[in-house]
Amino acid sequence: MPCGQFVGGIFAVTVAVALARQAVEEARLLKALKILGALKSAEKAYPYRDRYLPWPGPNSNTFIAHLGREIPELELTLPPTAIGK
């Protein structure tokens, strides 16, 4: 194999890898933007929004659990020991 073909092959693979990385980054960005938009509406839909008190609660896990239910793209799973799950 001539050296030029080898270098050309490596270049093609490098370009393919770069394009694949770019596609993954763009997909992540689109998912992040979708989640960001959903967070704003989920926050407004939080049932305890107007009556949240630091003590006695509801606690912060209740809010996080609400976000997880409203936005499946978060792929959020609270542990069984989380209060308010």
C-alpha positions as CSV (number, residue, x, y, z in Angstrom):
1,M,0.0,0.0,0.0
2,P,1.5,3.3,-1.0
3,C,2.0,5.8,1.8
4,G,-0.5,8.3,0.3
5,Q,-3.3,5.8,0.5
6,F,-2.5,5.0,4.1
7,V,-2.5,8.7,5.1
8,G,-5.6,9.3,3.1
9,G,-7.3,6.4,4.9
10,I,-6.3,7.7,8.3
11,F,-7.6,11.2,7.3
12,A,-10.9,9.7,6.2
13,V,-11.3,7.8,9.5
14,T,-10.3,11.0,11.5
15,V,-12.9,13.0,9.6
16,A,-15.6,10.3,10.2
17,V,-14.8,10.2,13.9
18,A,-14.9,14.0,14.1
19,L,-18.3,14.1,12.3
20,A,-19.6,11.4,14.7
21,R,-18.5,13.4,17.7
22,Q,-20.2,16.5,16.3
23,A,-23.4,14.6,15.8
24,V,-23.3,13.3,19.4
25,E,-22.7,16.8,20.7
26,E,-25.5,18.2,18.7
27,A,-27.9,15.5,19.9
28,R,-26.8,16.2,23.5
29,L,-27.4,19.9,23.0
30,L,-30.9,19.4,21.5
31,K,-31.7,17.1,24.5
32,A,-30.4,19.7,26.9
33,L,-32.4,22.5,25.3
34,K,-35.6,20.3,25.4
35,I,-35.0,19.6,29.1
36,L,-34.3,23.3,29.8
37,G,-37.7,24.2,28.3
38,A,-39.5,21.5,30.1
39,L,-37.9,22.5,33.4
40,K,-39.5,26.0,33.2
41,S,-43.0,24.5,32.7
42,A,-42.5,21.8,35.3
43,E,-41.5,24.4,37.8
44,K,-44.7,26.3,37.2
45,A,-46.7,23.1,37.5
46,Y,-45.2,22.2,40.9
47,P,-48.2,21.7,43.2
48,Y,-46.5,23.2,46.3
49,R,-45.0,26.2,44.5
50,D,-47.0,28.8,46.4
51,R,-46.9,27.1,49.8
52,Y,-43.3,25.8,50.0
53,L,-41.7,26.5,53.4
54,P,-38.2,25.6,54.4
55,W,-39.6,24.0,57.5
56,P,-41.6,21.7,57.8
57,G,-41.6,21.3,54.0
58,P,-42.4,19.8,51.5
59,N,-38.8,19.0,51.3
60,S,-36.5,19.4,48.2
61,N,-36.9,15.7,47.2
62,T,-40.5,16.4,46.6
63,F,-39.6,19.0,44.0
64,I,-36.9,16.8,42.4
65,A,-39.4,13.9,42.3
66,H,-41.9,16.2,40.6
67,L,-39.3,17.2,38.0
68,G,-38.5,13.5,37.4
69,R,-42.1,12.7,36.8
70,E,-42.7,15.7,34.5
71,I,-39.6,15.3,32.4
72,P,-38.8,11.7,31.5
73,E,-35.7,12.9,29.5
74,L,-34.0,13.6,32.9
75,E,-33.9,9.8,33.4
76,L,-34.1,10.5,37.1
77,T,-34.5,7.7,39.6
78,L,-34.5,8.6,43.3
79,P,-33.3,6.0,45.8
80,P,-35.8,4.2,48.0
81,T,-34.5,6.2,51.0
82,A,-35.4,9.6,49.4
83,I,-38.1,11.3,51.4
84,G,-40.9,12.6,49.2
85,K,-40.2,10.3,46.3
